[in-house]
Amino acid sequence: MQRTLVLAAVAVLALAVAPAAPAKEIAKAEVCGADGCSTAAGDDRQVLGHGGASRMPPAAASFYMVRIEVDTSAGTTERWEMTAVPDRRALRAEDGTWLEMPPEVAAVIAKLTEGRRGFPASGLMGAAPPPEPRSAPTPDADSPLWPAGVLIALALAVGGVFLVRGSRRFGPASS
């Protein structure tokens, strides 16, 4: 037991004396669209470094590039890029992995892209094709419901009106 206490004390002392490892901190972050970039300041830089859970690729939509620079403890700078698709709440990492866009990241991207144009959906790599625009349905001339079906429905409605009126005229049976 005494030996365990000595080992625990040595471990605690070693941790107390060891220098703290400097944390990697985002030195620069910017969000770029088709018409230029906006630089993040303060806490917004740190927020842009977060991603969510993995997800399936979204349907293509307008997108922005997020560029991040991190100062490492060795005095070097690491750089990476992500693709942000705000309309789909999605991020794509450099390795092609799609991630959910956390709400706080979406808020920073919305703030930094206000008044900026995104890149066109056609340039978004790794996304599902955009949905086809839907047009209003039009009556099909070859449909069995046009015009015969409409006439049948109209005849049934008129017949229903006569039935209701006829039941009012005679009223309920008296006892």
Secondary structure as GFF3:
##gff-version 3
##sequence-region A 1 175
A	DSSP	alpha_helix	2	17	.	.	.	ID=ss1
A	DSSP	beta_strand	25	33	.	.	.	ID=ss2
A	DSSP	beta_strand	36	39	.	.	.	ID=ss3
A	DSSP	alpha_helix	43	47	.	.	.	ID=ss4
A	DSSP	beta_strand	64	71	.	.	.	ID=ss5
A	DSSP	beta_strand	77	85	.	.	.	ID=ss6
A	DSSP	three_ten_helix	86	88	.	.	.	ID=ss7
A	DSSP	beta_strand	90	92	.	.	.	ID=ss8
A	DSSP	beta_strand	98	100	.	.	.	ID=ss9
A	DSSP	alpha_helix	103	113	.	.	.	ID=ss10
A	DSSP	three_ten_helix	121	123	.	.	.	ID=ss11
A	DSSP	alpha_helix	148	170	.	.	.	ID=ss12
###
